Amino acid sequence: MEIAVIIFTMTDHLPKKEDYGFTSQVRRSALSISTNIYPVK
């Protein structure tokens, strides 16, 4: 989950017009990575 927090912080600086495009995609992939590496028990 740590990587997701880092990615969310980094994407805060991207232009707001990208919120539903690139930013959203990057954030979803960060959550996916966290889920796949550290599966919920």
mmCIF file of the N, C-alpha and C atoms, coordinates in Angstrom:
data_MODEL
# 
_entry.id   MODEL 
# 
loop_
_atom_site.group_PDB 
_atom_site.id 
_atom_site.type_symbol 
_atom_site.label_atom_id 
_atom_site.label_alt_id 
_atom_site.label_comp_id 
_atom_site.label_asym_id 
_atom_site.label_entity_id 
_atom_site.label_seq_id 
_atom_site.pdbx_PDB_ins_code 
_atom_site.Cartn_x 
_atom_site.Cartn_y 
_atom_site.Cartn_z 
_atom_site.occupancy 
_atom_site.B_iso_or_equiv 
_atom_site.pdbx_formal_charge 
_atom_site.auth_seq_id 
_atom_site.auth_comp_id 
_atom_site.auth_asym_id 
_atom_site.auth_atom_id 
_atom_site.pdbx_PDB_model_num 
ATOM 1   N N  . MET A 1 1  ? 0.819   -1.190  0.000   1.00 0.00 ? 1  MET A N  1 
ATOM 2   C CA . MET A 1 1  ? 0.000   0.000   0.000   1.00 0.00 ? 1  MET A CA 1 
ATOM 3   C C  . MET A 1 1  ? 0.866   1.258   0.000   1.00 0.00 ? 1  MET A C  1 
ATOM 4   N N  . GLU A 1 2  ? 2.081   1.115   0.429   1.00 0.00 ? 2  GLU A N  1 
ATOM 5   C CA . GLU A 1 2  ? 2.991   2.254   0.493   1.00 0.00 ? 2  GLU A CA 1 
ATOM 6   C C  . GLU A 1 2  ? 3.211   2.879   -0.889  1.00 0.00 ? 2  GLU A C  1 
ATOM 7   N N  . ILE A 1 3  ? 3.317   2.034   -1.902  1.00 0.00 ? 3  ILE A N  1 
ATOM 8   C CA . ILE A 1 3  ? 3.524   2.552   -3.263  1.00 0.00 ? 3  ILE A CA 1 
ATOM 9   C C  . ILE A 1 3  ? 2.320   3.374   -3.721  1.00 0.00 ? 3  ILE A C  1 
ATOM 10  N N  . ALA A 1 4  ? 1.130   2.971   -3.327  1.00 0.00 ? 4  ALA A N  1 
ATOM 11  C CA . ALA A 1 4  ? -0.077  3.714   -3.705  1.00 0.00 ? 4  ALA A CA 1 
ATOM 12  C C  . ALA A 1 4  ? -0.057  5.115   -3.096  1.00 0.00 ? 4  ALA A C  1 
ATOM 13  N N  . VAL A 1 5  ? 0.361   5.215   -1.859  1.00 0.00 ? 5  VAL A N  1 
ATOM 14  C CA . VAL A 1 5  ? 0.445   6.517   -1.188  1.00 0.00 ? 5  VAL A CA 1 
ATOM 15  C C  . VAL A 1 5  ? 1.456   7.413   -1.905  1.00 0.00 ? 5  VAL A C  1 
ATOM 16  N N  . ILE A 1 6  ? 2.588   6.849   -2.278  1.00 0.00 ? 6  ILE A N  1 
ATOM 17  C CA . ILE A 1 6  ? 3.615   7.609   -2.993  1.00 0.00 ? 6  ILE A CA 1 
ATOM 18  C C  . ILE A 1 6  ? 3.075   8.105   -4.335  1.00 0.00 ? 6  ILE A C  1 
ATOM 19  N N  . ILE A 1 7  ? 2.424   7.214   -5.073  1.00 0.00 ? 7  ILE A N  1 
ATOM 20  C CA . ILE A 1 7  ? 1.875   7.580   -6.388  1.00 0.00 ? 7  ILE A CA 1 
ATOM 21  C C  . ILE A 1 7  ? 0.790   8.640   -6.251  1.00 0.00 ? 7  ILE A C  1 
ATOM 22  N N  . PHE A 1 8  ? -0.104  8.487   -5.263  1.00 0.00 ? 8  PHE A N  1 
ATOM 23  C CA . PHE A 1 8  ? -1.155  9.481   -5.067  1.00 0.00 ? 8  PHE A CA 1 
ATOM 24  C C  . PHE A 1 8  ? -0.553  10.845  -4.764  1.00 0.00 ? 8  PHE A C  1 
ATOM 25  N N  . THR A 1 9  ? 0.501   10.878  -3.967  1.00 0.00 ? 9  THR A N  1 
ATOM 26  C CA . THR A 1 9  ? 1.177   12.141  -3.642  1.00 0.00 ? 9  THR A CA 1 
ATOM 27  C C  . THR A 1 9  ? 1.821   12.748  -4.888  1.00 0.00 ? 9  THR A C  1 
ATOM 28  N N  . MET A 1 10 ? 2.457   11.907  -5.681  1.00 0.00 ? 10 MET A N  1 
ATOM 29  C CA . MET A 1 10 ? 3.117   12.398  -6.894  1.00 0.00 ? 10 MET A CA 1 
ATOM 30  C C  . MET A 1 10 ? 2.112   12.930  -7.913  1.00 0.00 ? 10 MET A C  1 
ATOM 31  N N  . THR A 1 11 ? 0.966   12.282  -8.026  1.00 0.00 ? 11 THR A N  1 
ATOM 32  C CA . THR A 1 11 ? -0.014  12.698  -9.028  1.00 0.00 ? 11 THR A CA 1 
ATOM 33  C C  . THR A 1 11 ? -0.826  13.913  -8.584  1.00 0.00 ? 11 THR A C  1 
ATOM 34  N N  . ASP A 1 12 ? -0.686  14.335  -7.336  1.00 0.00 ? 12 ASP A N  1 
ATOM 35  C CA . ASP A 1 12 ? -1.350  15.564  -6.884  1.00 0.00 ? 12 ASP A CA 1 
ATOM 36  C C  . ASP A 1 12 ? -0.853  16.781  -7.652  1.00 0.00 ? 12 ASP A C  1 
ATOM 37  N N  . HIS A 1 13 ? 0.358   16.685  -8.202  1.00 0.00 ? 13 HIS A N  1 
ATOM 38  C CA . HIS A 1 13 ? 0.970   17.826  -8.892  1.00 0.00 ? 13 HIS A CA 1 
ATOM 39  C C  . HIS A 1 13 ? 0.656   17.853  -10.389 1.00 0.00 ? 13 HIS A C  1 
ATOM 40  N N  . LEU A 1 14 ? -0.062  16.858  -10.873 1.00 0.00 ? 14 LEU A N  1 
ATOM 41  C CA . LEU A 1 14 ? -0.429  16.849  -12.291 1.00 0.00 ? 14 LEU A CA 1 
ATOM 42  C C  . LEU A 1 14 ? -1.579  17.822  -12.525 1.00 0.00 ? 14 LEU A C  1 
ATOM 43  N N  . PRO A 1 15 ? -1.725  18.312  -13.751 1.00 0.00 ? 15 PRO A N  1 
ATOM 44  C CA . PRO A 1 15 ? -2.812  19.257  -14.045 1.00 0.00 ? 15 PRO A CA 1 
ATOM 45  C C  . PRO A 1 15 ? -4.180  18.665  -13.723 1.00 0.00 ? 15 PRO A C  1 
ATOM 46  N N  . LYS A 1 16 ? -5.068  19.482  -13.194 1.00 0.00 ? 16 LYS A N  1 
ATOM 47  C CA . LYS A 1 16 ? -6.405  19.028  -12.806 1.00 0.00 ? 16 LYS A CA 1 
ATOM 48  C C  . LYS A 1 16 ? -7.209  18.527  -13.996 1.00 0.00 ? 16 LYS A C  1 
ATOM 49  N N  . LYS A 1 17 ? -6.918  18.993  -15.182 1.00 0.00 ? 17 LYS A N  1 
ATOM 50  C CA . LYS A 1 17 ? -7.659  18.540  -16.360 1.00 0.00 ? 17 LYS A CA 1 
ATOM 51  C C  . LYS A 1 17 ? -7.389  17.059  -16.658 1.00 0.00 ? 17 LYS A C  1 
ATOM 52  N N  . GLU A 1 18 ? -6.329  16.518  -16.055 1.00 0.00 ? 18 GLU A N  1 
ATOM 53  C CA . GLU A 1 18 ? -5.982  15.112  -16.258 1.00 0.00 ? 18 GLU A CA 1 
ATOM 54  C C  . GLU A 1 18 ? -6.605  14.191  -15.208 1.00 0.00 ? 18 GLU A C  1 
ATOM 55  N N  . ASP A 1 19 ? -7.372  14.753  -14.278 1.00 0.00 ? 19 ASP A N  1 
ATOM 56  C CA . ASP A 1 19 ? -7.915  13.950  -13.172 1.00 0.00 ? 19 ASP A CA 1 
ATOM 57  C C  . ASP A 1 19 ? -8.681  12.717  -13.628 1.00 0.00 ? 19 ASP A C  1 
ATOM 58  N N  . TYR A 1 20 ? -9.413  12.803  -14.722 1.00 0.00 ? 20 TYR A N  1 
ATOM 59  C CA . TYR A 1 20 ? -10.225 11.667  -15.151 1.00 0.00 ? 20 TYR A CA 1 
ATOM 60  C C  . TYR A 1 20 ? -9.578  10.913  -16.303 1.00 0.00 ? 20 TYR A C  1 
ATOM 61  N N  . GLY A 1 21 ? -8.363  11.241  -16.621 1.00 0.00 ? 21 GLY A N  1 
ATOM 62  C CA . GLY A 1 21 ? -7.640  10.565  -17.696 1.00 0.00 ? 21 GLY A CA 1 
ATOM 63  C C  . GLY A 1 21 ? -6.418  9.874   -17.146 1.00 0.00 ? 21 GLY A C  1 
ATOM 64  N N  . PHE A 1 22 ? -5.285  10.442  -17.436 1.00 0.00 ? 22 PHE A N  1 
ATOM 65  C CA . PHE A 1 22 ? -4.000  9.859   -17.072 1.00 0.00 ? 22 PHE A CA 1 
ATOM 66  C C  . PHE A 1 22 ? -3.848  9.678   -15.562 1.00 0.00 ? 22 PHE A C  1 
ATOM 67  N N  . THR A 1 23 ? -4.196  10.702  -14.796 1.00 0.00 ? 23 THR A N  1 
ATOM 68  C CA . THR A 1 23 ? -4.045  10.634  -13.339 1.00 0.00 ? 23 THR A CA 1 
ATOM 69  C C  . THR A 1 23 ? -4.844  9.476   -12.759 1.00 0.00 ? 23 THR A C  1 
ATOM 70  N N  . SER A 1 24 ? -6.067  9.351   -13.207 1.00 0.00 ? 24 SER A N  1 
ATOM 71  C CA . SER A 1 24 ? -6.932  8.278   -12.728 1.00 0.00 ? 24 SER A CA 1 
ATOM 72  C C  . SER A 1 24 ? -6.355  6.910   -13.066 1.00 0.00 ? 24 SER A C  1 
ATOM 73  N N  . GLN A 1 25 ? -5.851  6.770   -14.261 1.00 0.00 ? 25 GLN A N  1 
ATOM 74  C CA . GLN A 1 25 ? -5.280  5.499   -14.696 1.00 0.00 ? 25 GLN A CA 1 
ATOM 75  C C  . GLN A 1 25 ? -4.041  5.136   -13.866 1.00 0.00 ? 25 GLN A C  1 
ATOM 76  N N  . VAL A 1 26 ? -3.182  6.100   -13.614 1.00 0.00 ? 26 VAL A N  1 
ATOM 77  C CA . VAL A 1 26 ? -1.970  5.856   -12.837 1.00 0.00 ? 26 VAL A CA 1 
ATOM 78  C C  . VAL A 1 26 ? -2.327  5.468   -11.404 1.00 0.00 ? 26 VAL A C  1 
ATOM 79  N N  . ARG A 1 27 ? -3.303  6.158   -10.834 1.00 0.00 ? 27 ARG A N  1 
ATOM 80  C CA . ARG A 1 27 ? -3.711  5.855   -9.460  1.00 0.00 ? 27 ARG A CA 1 
ATOM 81  C C  . ARG A 1 27 ? -4.342  4.472   -9.349  1.00 0.00 ? 27 ARG A C  1 
ATOM 82  N N  . ARG A 1 28 ? -5.175  4.115   -10.302 1.00 0.00 ? 28 ARG A N  1 
ATOM 83  C CA . ARG A 1 28 ? -5.788  2.779   -10.290 1.00 0.00 ? 28 ARG A CA 1 
ATOM 84  C C  . ARG A 1 28 ? -4.732  1.693   -10.423 1.00 0.00 ? 28 ARG A C  1 
ATOM 85  N N  . SER A 1 29 ? -3.738  1.930   -11.273 1.00 0.00 ? 29 SER A N  1 
ATOM 86  C CA . SER A 1 29 ? -2.688  0.922   -11.437 1.00 0.00 ? 29 SER A CA 1 
ATOM 87  C C  . SER A 1 29 ? -1.851  0.800   -10.165 1.00 0.00 ? 29 SER A C  1 
ATOM 88  N N  . ALA A 1 30 ? -1.615  1.891   -9.460  1.00 0.00 ? 30 ALA A N  1 
ATOM 89  C CA . ALA A 1 30 ? -0.872  1.837   -8.201  1.00 0.00 ? 30 ALA A CA 1 
ATOM 90  C C  . ALA A 1 30 ? -1.623  1.017   -7.164  1.00 0.00 ? 30 ALA A C  1 
ATOM 91  N N  . LEU A 1 31 ? -2.934  1.183   -7.118  1.00 0.00 ? 31 LEU A N  1 
ATOM 92  C CA . LEU A 1 31 ? -3.733  0.378   -6.191  1.00 0.00 ? 31 LEU A CA 1 
ATOM 93  C C  . LEU A 1 31 ? -3.707  -1.092  -6.592  1.00 0.00 ? 31 LEU A C  1 
ATOM 94  N N  . SER A 1 32 ? -3.736  -1.346  -7.879  1.00 0.00 ? 32 SER A N  1 
ATOM 95  C CA . SER A 1 32 ? -3.694  -2.717  -8.377  1.00 0.00 ? 32 SER A CA 1 
ATOM 96  C C  . SER A 1 32 ? -2.373  -3.384  -8.022  1.00 0.00 ? 32 SER A C  1 
ATOM 97  N N  . ILE A 1 33 ? -1.277  -2.668  -8.173  1.00 0.00 ? 33 ILE A N  1 
ATOM 98  C CA . ILE A 1 33 ? 0.038   -3.202  -7.828  1.00 0.00 ? 33 ILE A CA 1 
ATOM 99  C C  . ILE A 1 33 ? 0.060   -3.560  -6.346  1.00 0.00 ? 33 ILE A C  1 
ATOM 100 N N  . SER A 1 34 ? -0.425  -2.650  -5.509  1.00 0.00 ? 34 SER A N  1 
ATOM 101 C CA . SER A 1 34 ? -0.440  -2.900  -4.074  1.00 0.00 ? 34 SER A CA 1 
ATOM 102 C C  . SER A 1 34 ? -1.266  -4.129  -3.731  1.00 0.00 ? 34 SER A C  1 
ATOM 103 N N  . THR A 1 35 ? -2.396  -4.273  -4.370  1.00 0.00 ? 35 THR A N  1 
ATOM 104 C CA . THR A 1 35 ? -3.264  -5.413  -4.117  1.00 0.00 ? 35 THR A CA 1 
ATOM 105 C C  . THR A 1 35 ? -2.626  -6.721  -4.548  1.00 0.00 ? 35 THR A C  1 
ATOM 106 N N  . ASN A 1 36 ? -1.944  -6.709  -5.662  1.00 0.00 ? 36 ASN A N  1 
ATOM 107 C CA . ASN A 1 36 ? -1.328  -7.929  -6.169  1.00 0.00 ? 36 ASN A CA 1 
ATOM 108 C C  . ASN A 1 36 ? -0.072  -8.333  -5.407  1.00 0.00 ? 36 ASN A C  1 
ATOM 109 N N  . ILE A 1 37 ? 0.644   -7.364  -4.865  1.00 0.00 ? 37 ILE A N  1 
ATOM 110 C CA . ILE A 1 37 ? 1.858   -7.671  -4.119  1.00 0.00 ? 37 ILE A CA 1 
ATOM 111 C C  . ILE A 1 37 ? 1.515   -8.066  -2.672  1.00 0.00 ? 37 ILE A C  1 
ATOM 112 N N  . TYR A 1 38 ? 0.576   -7.351  -2.087  1.00 0.00 ? 38 TYR A N  1 
ATOM 113 C CA . TYR A 1 38 ? 0.178   -7.591  -0.711  1.00 0.00 ? 38 TYR A CA 1 
ATOM 114 C C  . TYR A 1 38 ? -1.308  -7.943  -0.668  1.00 0.00 ? 38 TYR A C  1 
ATOM 115 N N  . PRO A 1 39 ? -1.659  -9.164  -1.051  1.00 0.00 ? 39 PRO A N  1 
ATOM 116 C CA . PRO A 1 39 ? -3.087  -9.529  -1.089  1.00 0.00 ? 39 PRO A CA 1 
ATOM 117 C C  . PRO A 1 39 ? -3.739  -9.460  0.289   1.00 0.00 ? 39 PRO A C  1 
ATOM 118 N N  . VAL A 1 40 ? -4.996  -9.115  0.271   1.00 0.00 ? 40 VAL A N  1 
ATOM 119 C CA . VAL A 1 40 ? -5.775  -9.034  1.507   1.00 0.00 ? 40 VAL A CA 1 
ATOM 120 C C  . VAL A 1 40 ? -5.950  -10.443 2.059   1.00 0.00 ? 40 VAL A C  1 
ATOM 121 N N  . LYS A 1 41 ? -5.782  -10.595 3.357   1.00 0.00 ? 41 LYS A N  1 
ATOM 122 C CA . LYS A 1 41 ? -5.873  -11.921 3.985   1.00 0.00 ? 41 LYS A CA 1 
ATOM 123 C C  . LYS A 1 41 ? -7.256  -12.188 4.482   1.00 0.00 ? 41 LYS A C  1 
# 
